[in-house]
Amino acid sequence: MIIPELAINLGCVLPYHGSYFAAASLAEPMCCIIGAYNANYHTDALCL
């Protein structure tokens, strides 16, 4: 994967210090699920 230099300079890339990259790669889909849930789930009374 090629990561843009701008993303690295802005600190958008999380460091990974482990040796088993398959476990780290499972975090990406989970982040997508959490992000989608947060974007679509509203607790504001006006949205009910």
Secondary structure, DSSP 4 states (H G I P E B T S, - for coil): -PPPHHHHHTT-S-----S-HHHHHTHHHHHHHHHHHHHH----GGG-
